[in-house]
Amino acid sequence: MEPHLVGVLTNIGMIAFVALSAYLLLLVGEISFGQQAFFGIGAYAAGIGTAVLDLPLGLALAIGAIAAAIGQLALALPTFRLRGLYFAMASLAFAEMMRIVLELTQFQVERDGELVGPNGAEGFRGIRYIFERGIEPAEFLLLVAALLAATLALLAVLERSRFGRRLRMVGEDELLAALSGIDVFRTKLAMAAAAGALAGLGGGLYAHASTYIEPRLFDVMLGVHSLAYGLIGGLGTALGPLLGVGLDIGLLESTQMFAGYRMIVFGGLVAVLLIWRPRGLLDERLLHRLARIGRR
């Protein structure tokens, strides 16, 4: 496989995690403009795990996911009881706060004669685990693909379960869900923890693929894009956000056809789909139609 294609597919896989994290929150009716914060938390925590603490990659990725889940819960606990767009605004403010915290974070140790670790606004260099272990880019792509496939499989089981139907009921009408005996607050908290963990896992993978991260990488545009991927691809299935990521990174960003016009085309695509298909390309209506065709 060509190196360029490997890089594009790896990038799609990593960004898909933060897109899926925004999708989980959309399922329960919450809009987040701040999933980039948990992507960044996972990236820094996992990077510290391997580069500073010399932990195995799997353990470092788990630490990054847990740290991001805790961060998402810290945001969700005081804000999920609020109505309207308060959570959306709080998520954006939290993300900017975390970006500033990362710019102030300095935690370096000496390894092999050089300082390794977060160095404030100058970023975090030397996350060389996969290169020091001789892991080829194609092998790392297989790791990303395996984790993403496992995540999609779990979400597919979740969506077909009774709990999955409760999630969509909460997202459609919280009052009706509460009257039906569903604990709305705890249900949303569970999705918040899962969303944070997914974003953190993607961030950990991103840190090790790029070997260098800095706070400005986790800006508001990443949060807006992660939210838009689900709105483009569709909210009827977890494959929707993946489709959105593929259209943006796989087509708009990675081809010369749209060089210099990516953001214009992407913004126009979002605007058109919000009018034409408010629930995205793979919405519930299309999935039901395909299911009926399959039964025939």
Phi and psi in degrees as a GROMACS rama.xvg file:
@    title "Ramachandran Plot"
@    xaxis  label "Phi"
@    yaxis  label "Psi"
@TYPE xy
-64.7425  142.541  GLU-2
-56.2904  -38.54  PRO-3
-63.0603  -43.3602  HIS-4
-65.2743  -39.9346  LEU-5
-59.9198  -43.8546  VAL-6
-63.636  -42.2743  GLY-7
-64.9288  -45.8722  VAL-8
-65.3889  -38.2225  LEU-9
-63.5887  -43.1554  THR-10
-63.4972  -41.5793  ASN-11
-60.1882  -44.8375  ILE-12
-62.8327  -41.8225  GLY-13
-69.7788  -44.3217  MET-14
-69.3787  -25.4506  ILE-15
-59.5224  -30.707  ALA-16
-65.7664  -43.2174  PHE-17
-71.8317  -31.0875  VAL-18
-65.9666  -41.0224  ALA-19
-66.964  -31.8978  LEU-20
-65.4511  -41.6675  SER-21
-66.4334  -36.084  ALA-22
-62.0814  -42.7208  TYR-23
-60.8088  -38.3324  LEU-24
-71.0863  -35.4915  LEU-25
-63.5387  -33.2446  LEU-26
-59.4745  -34.3908  LEU-27
-99.9058  17.83  VAL-28
82.5765  18.098  GLY-29
-112.876  132.473  GLU-30
-101.315  125.486  ILE-31
-119.872  126.535  SER-32
-102.005  14.0195  PHE-33
-126.121  20.4061  GLY-34
-66.5397  -17.8021  GLN-35
-63.1262  -26.3832  GLN-36
-63.4686  -42.4108  ALA-37
-78.9488  -28.7698  PHE-38
-60.9486  -43.6866  PHE-39
-68.9159  -40.9623  GLY-40
-59.6805  -45.7897  ILE-41
-63.1558  -38.8766  GLY-42
-63.9492  -47.8567  ALA-43
-68.5225  -42.7665  TYR-44
-65.0113  -44.3495  ALA-45
-67.7313  -38.6244  ALA-46
-62.4413  -42.8406  GLY-47
-62.6717  -37.5816  ILE-48
-58.34  -45.9765  GLY-49
-88.9112  -44.9282  THR-50
-77.6528  -34.8625  ALA-51
-100.664  -46.8159  VAL-52
-93.2888  -6.57562  LEU-53
59.1398  42.6559  ASP-54
-89.1149  159.01  LEU-55
-63.0657  153.509  PRO-56
-59.8768  -44.4892  LEU-57
-58.977  -43.6975  GLY-58
-66.6637  -40.4667  LEU-59
-63.5255  -41.8951  ALA-60
-63.5928  -39.1639  LEU-61
-64.4763  -40.8694  ALA-62
-63.1668  -42.271  ILE-63
-61.3245  -42.2855  GLY-64
-65.8998  -41.7213  ALA-65
-67.0041  -43.4217  ILE-66
-60.3191  -41.7246  ALA-67
-68.1209  -37.8189  ALA-68
-63.4278  -41.3346  ALA-69
-64.0481  -41.1649  ILE-70
-62.226  -41.6357  GLY-71
-65.3902  -39.7098  GLN-72
-65.7209  -37.771  LEU-73
-60.9685  -32.6999  ALA-74
-78.5339  -41.3582  LEU-75
-72.0727  -38.3866  ALA-76
-54.2049  -48.4142  LEU-77
-84.9916  -9.61012  PRO-78
-112.328  -21.8691  THR-79
-68.4637  -18.4424  PHE-80
-82.4107  -9.39459  ARG-81
-83.1571  156.612  LEU-82
-102.94  163.497  ARG-83
74.6296  -144.131  GLY-84
-92.8077  17.2732  LEU-85
-61.9325  -41.4397  TYR-86
-65.5626  -39.9207  PHE-87
-60.2652  -45.2601  ALA-88
-68.294  -39.3626  MET-89
-65.3516  -36.9879  ALA-90
-64.8525  -39.9792  SER-91
-65.8289  -43.8448  LEU-92
-64.2001  -40.5941  ALA-93
-63.2189  -41.1123  PHE-94
-63.1957  -42.9323  ALA-95
-66.8482  -37.5652  GLU-96
-62.2646  -43.3837  MET-97
-65.7211  -36.6116  MET-98
-62.1538  -40.6958  ARG-99
-67.7154  -39.9157  ILE-100
-60.3359  -42.7089  VAL-101
-65.0931  -33.3601  LEU-102
-67.9147  -22.514  GLU-103
-97.9647  -6.57249  LEU-104
-82.1311  123.877  THR-105
-131.154  116.482  GLN-106
-149.366  88.3031  PHE-107
-120.058  145.116  GLN-108
-129.807  161.056  VAL-109
-92.2728  125.798  GLU-110
-134.837  125.835  ARG-111
53.9186  38.6151  ASP-112
82.074  6.67119  GLY-113
-136.984  154.448  GLU-114
-81.207  132.446  LEU-115
-129.308  137.452  VAL-116
136.169  174.749  GLY-117
-60.6299  135.386  PRO-118
-131.031  55.0911  ASN-119
60.6098  -136.942  GLY-120
-67.8455  -16.951  ALA-121
-77.2899  -9.35609  GLU-122
93.683  -172.01  GLY-123
-124.061  105.756  PHE-124
-102.121  167.856  ARG-125
78.1658  27.3576  GLY-126
-87.3872  78.1941  ILE-127
-108.126  27.0781  ARG-128
-55.5106  -50.7693  TYR-129
-68.944  -27.8808  ILE-130
-80.3021  -37.0949  PHE-131
-67.4018  -28.6288  GLU-132
-92.9127  1.68801  ARG-133
71.6188  26.5101  GLY-134
-80.1752  119.762  ILE-135
-74.1043  153.442  GLU-136
-53.8643  -39.2012  PRO-137
-65.9036  -35.4197  ALA-138
-68.978  -38.2417  GLU-139
-66.6387  -37.1214  PHE-140
-59.8881  -40.8476  LEU-141
-62.4901  -37.6204  LEU-142
-63.641  -47.6558  LEU-143
-60.0328  -45.3384  VAL-144
-63.7331  -39.6145  ALA-145
-65.18  -44.435  ALA-146
-65.2753  -39.3952  LEU-147
-68.085  -41.5628  LEU-148
-62.174  -42.158  ALA-149
-62.9555  -40.3739  ALA-150
-64.1103  -45.3945  THR-151
-64.4459  -36.7286  LEU-152
-64.9266  -43.5348  ALA-153
-63.3883  -40.7021  LEU-154
-67.7776  -34.3729  LEU-155
-64.3124  -41.8377  ALA-156
-64.4499  -42.377  VAL-157
-60.623  -44.4868  LEU-158
-65.7541  -27.4584  GLU-159
-88.724  -6.46106  ARG-160
-87.6234  170.862  SER-161
-64.2684  -38.3745  ARG-162
-63.5709  -36.9427  PHE-163
-62.1693  -39.4423  GLY-164
-66.4144  -34.0556  ARG-165
-65.1763  -39.2944  ARG-166
-58.4579  -48.1016  LEU-167
-67.1491  -32.7676  ARG-168
-65.3602  -41.5706  MET-169
-62.1886  -41.9177  VAL-170
-66.7184  -31.94  GLY-171
-79.4356  -45.185  GLU-172
-156.998  102.716  ASP-173
-63.1512  -40.0203  GLU-174
-64.4812  -45.9604  LEU-175
-63.0322  -39.8303  LEU-176
-62.3163  -42.6094  ALA-177
-65.1416  -39.7482  ALA-178
-66.8237  -23.4738  LEU-179
-84.7096  2.82787  SER-180
94.3793  8.72255  GLY-181
-85.6729  132.474  ILE-182
-79.0343  93.9644  ASP-183
-61.8068  -45.1794  VAL-184
-62.9261  -46.8364  PHE-185
-68.0353  -35.5889  ARG-186
-62.2269  -44.2619  THR-187
-68.5373  -35.7074  LYS-188
-64.3751  -39.6561  LEU-189
-61.7392  -41.3899  ALA-190
-69.7577  -32.8403  MET-191
-63.5885  -44.6952  ALA-192
-62.905  -42.7841  ALA-193
-65.5053  -40.1245  ALA-194
-63.7984  -44.2964  ALA-195
-62.1187  -41.686  GLY-196
-63.2885  -41.4436  ALA-197
-64.6159  -44.8872  LEU-198
-62.0446  -40.9147  ALA-199
-65.599  -37.86  GLY-200
-63.7366  -44.5877  LEU-201
-61.3589  -39.9935  GLY-202
-63.8686  -40.5031  GLY-203
-62.6297  -41.4946  GLY-204
-64.7122  -41.2739  LEU-205
-62.4983  -42.5516  TYR-206
-59.8818  -40.1459  ALA-207
-80.4455  -24.7888  HIS-208
-75.343  -37.4013  ALA-209
-91.79  -21.3853  SER-210
67.3626  -10.0562  THR-211
-142.959  130.498  TYR-212
-134.102  155.139  ILE-213
-147.512  156.464  GLU-214
-56.0216  -35.8681  PRO-215
-69.1615  -13.6408  ARG-216
-66.8247  -23.8047  LEU-217
-105.874  56.6805  PHE-218
-93.9977  -177.382  ASP-219
-63.9272  -28.8125  VAL-220
-64.3921  -35.1225  MET-221
-64.2324  -39.7653  LEU-222
-65.4954  -42.4121  GLY-223
-64.1561  -43.3724  VAL-224
-64.1764  -42.7386  HIS-225
-61.6772  -35.8301  SER-226
-70.8664  -41.6214  LEU-227
-67.2501  -29.161  ALA-228
-59.2409  -42.3105  TYR-229
-68.4717  -37.7626  GLY-230
-67.1994  -31.0986  LEU-231
-79.6509  -54.372  ILE-232
-69.571  -34.3476  GLY-233
126.094  144.209  GLY-234
-102.234  8.76107  LEU-235
-81.3827  -19.0278  GLY-236
-155.991  158.575  THR-237
-66.9046  -16.2037  ALA-238
-71.2075  -18.0425  LEU-239
-59.5626  -54.8244  GLY-240
-58.2699  -35.9309  PRO-241
-63.9814  -39.3037  LEU-242
-63.257  -41.6599  LEU-243
-61.96  -42.9728  GLY-244
-63.243  -42.9573  VAL-245
-62.3948  -39.6377  GLY-246
-65.3049  -41.3821  LEU-247
-75.3679  -58.9159  ASP-248
-78.2014  -42.6658  ILE-249
-72.595  -30.5396  GLY-250
-109.374  -57.6269  LEU-251
-71.83  -41.9703  LEU-252
-85.1965  -33.786  GLU-253
-97.5724  1.22434  SER-254
-116.756  151.989  THR-255
-73.587  -17.3814  GLN-256
-58.0967  -38.375  MET-257
-108.767  20.0778  PHE-258
-58.3509  125.213  ALA-259
85.5349  -10.9391  GLY-260
-121.543  9.60517  TYR-261
-56.3732  -50.0074  ARG-262
-66.5954  -34.5021  MET-263
-65.5559  -47.8542  ILE-264
-64.8906  -42.2145  VAL-265
-63.1287  -46.1442  PHE-266
-62.4466  -40.8837  GLY-267
-64.5221  -38.6017  GLY-268
-63.0179  -42.6641  LEU-269
-62.5457  -45.9805  VAL-270
-61.5061  -44.6038  ALA-271
-64.5449  -44.249  VAL-272
-69.3759  -33.2805  LEU-273
-63.5502  -28.3053  LEU-274
-86.0803  -46.7167  ILE-275
-78.6555  -46.5598  TRP-276
-135.368  86.4268  ARG-277
-58.3537  -26.1093  PRO-278
-99.1089  12.2867  ARG-279
88.6133  178.217  GLY-280
-65.8187  -48.6306  LEU-281
-95.1002  69.5501  LEU-282
-89.5563  176.853  ASP-283
-62.364  -37.1912  GLU-284
-62.9846  -44.39  ARG-285
-64.8  -40.9612  LEU-286
-64.1903  -40.3939  LEU-287
-64.8965  -38.7167  HIS-288
-64.1692  -43.149  ARG-289
-66.2033  -35.8631  LEU-290
-65.1331  -40.1816  ALA-291
-65.1053  -40.2281  ARG-292
-63.0836  -40.7807  ILE-293
-64.0554  -36.704  GLY-294
-69.17  -28.0624  ARG-295
